[in-house]
Amino acid sequence: MTENEKYHVPLRHERRSRAKKHLAWEQVELQNGGLYASNLREVACRSSKLSPMELRVCALVKALHSTREIAEKLLISEKTVENHRYSIRRKLRLEKENLVCYLNK
């Protein structure tokens, strides 16, 4: 095993572990049928143009979570959340309307 491979193995394992935590959190939320599940269904019905991750971001935006909170929940960077929000606004053709207001109509 090379010096580089020694460092990559733990990182891959760490990513899998983080992904499992993410999936476990989301599975519990969906099984309980709470606010997240309700928001996810509602947003998915309103727009078929959004990717699965964009739908997740929308469901959390609709629940008034901050960009930082969304990043922590979805295990992505704040910049990635901002990029998803931009993409969502573009796909939904929201020029001046606030995303939170639009999602909570």
N, C-alpha and C positions, 0 to 999 in steps of 0.2 A: 504494500500500500504506500503510495507516494505521500509526501507531506501535504499536498493540496487535498487529496482524498480523505485524509484524516479529519480535515475541517469541514468538508462537505457532508459527510455522513450525519453528524449531529444536527446540522442545519436542516437536512431533509427530514430527519426524525422530528425535529421541533415544528416544522411546518405541518407535518401530518397530525401531530398532537394538537396544534392550534386549530387546524381544520376540523378535527373531531369535536373539540370544545364548541366551535361555532355551530356545527351540525347538531350537537346535543342541545344547545340553547334554542336553536330554531325549532327543532323537533318538539321540545317541551312546549314552546309557545303555540305551535300549530295544533298540538294535541289538546291543549287546554282551551282552544278556541277563543282566546282573549282578544284584546285590542289589536295586537300585531296581526293575528290571523284575519281578523275582520278588515283591517286596513289593507292588507295584502290582497284579499279577494276583491275588495272594492276597486282598488287601483288597477288590478289586472283586468277587470271588466271594462274599465273606462278606456284603456289603451292597450292594444295588442302590439304596438310598435316598440315597447320597452323591453329590454333584456331582463332576465331573471334578477340580476344584481340591481338594475335600475328600479325594478319593482320593490325589492327589499329596501332600497334607499328611500323610495317614495313612502312606503308604509311607515318608516321611522320618522321621516320628515312630517308626515301627516299627524303623527303622535307628538309632534313638537320637540323632538330630540335635536340637540345641537349637532353641528358637523363633527365636533370632537366625540360626542357620545355615539354617533353613528359609526364613526371610524373604529371606536373601541369595540362596539358590538359586532361589527362585521369583520373585524381584524384586518382592516385596510388603513392606509394613511389618510390623513385629513385632506391632502391634495387630491387623492383618488376620489374621495367623497365629493369634493368640489367639482371635479371633472364629470362625475356622474350627474350631479345637479345641473351642470351646464348642458350636458347631453339630453337630459330629461326635458329641460326648458326648450331646447331646440326641437326635439321630436314632437313636443306638445304645442309647438308654435306659440310659446308664451314670450311676448316681447316686453311688456311693461307690467304684467300682472305678477304678483308675488306667488311663488310656488306653494308656499304654505296655504295661502288664501285659496288658490285654485284647487288644491287637494282637499280642502275642508269645505268646499261648496256643497 
